Amino acid sequence: MKAIIWFVLFLLGLAGVLIPISYLYNASKLPTMDSEFDIEKKLKHSIEGERMSLVAGMYVKPDRSIEFNHPDFTRLPKDLVALYITQMGCPRFFQTPREDGTAWAWRLFLGLATGGQPPGDGGCERILAFRIAWKLGVRDNTELTVAANKIHAFLQKDQLIAYDLAIITFERGVVGVEDVAFKLFGKELDKLSLSELAELQLVLPPYGYYNDLKTCVNPAIMKQNRDLILKYTMNAQLLSPDKVNNAIAQPVFCTQRK
């Protein structure tokens, strides 16, 4: 029995040495990401570079600026955020405290070691931080875990949502919800109705129906899916029944464009 106890203590001591060394080694391979400024600067360079290369050969320049604007949660329609967090599986995302400390470390460890994770909204925080790290070019799973931990250290819940929605790539040069709103609906994000925001949700994770909405493929199925999203969000008590019923009564936007 004593031998087993000593063996367990030895393993714990070994882990206490190896895990920090592994963390520091993988952190050393990452681009600098010690502050929000570092993250924003790298995203700005990447996204603006892509947009610039797209318009470089055009005789007529696009009306929209190629500038990557600072992700600002206050610019996001509240109904879009409600739809998004519901479809992520975390409708209470802003009603629960931010996950930190041992609980967050355990979530990252389980995700890396087993692919699983404990229940709770910290799972959505992890997903969002991973997506930001991926956009920064991090691909290795261990490095993604380290990068997600660094990003999570200085981005609050609302910032994680704002950055995630600002960096989703739909096609070359179309990046973020503001871009895709203009591309699909011909108007700015804050001008979209609830029915249009629910259709916009269909091009976001976990759906990714961008090409279908862009080319107006299967509008009846798109409407069915849109209406389900609206009902789910209403059932989560993040949208009122009156607003949802009015939105469901609207046709799919692309059918009016034809």
Secondary structure by P-SEA (a helix, b strand, c coil): caaaaaaaaaaaaaaacaaaaaaaaaaaaccccccaaaaaaaaaaaaaaaaaaaaccccccccccccccccccccccaaaaaaaaaaacccccccccccccaaaaaaaaaaaccccccccaaaaaaaaaaaaaaaaccccaaaaaaaaaaaaacccaaaaaaaaaaccccccccccaaaaaaaacccccccccaaaaaaaaaacccccaaaaaaaccaaaaaaaaaaaaaaaaaaaccccaaaaaaaaaccccccccc
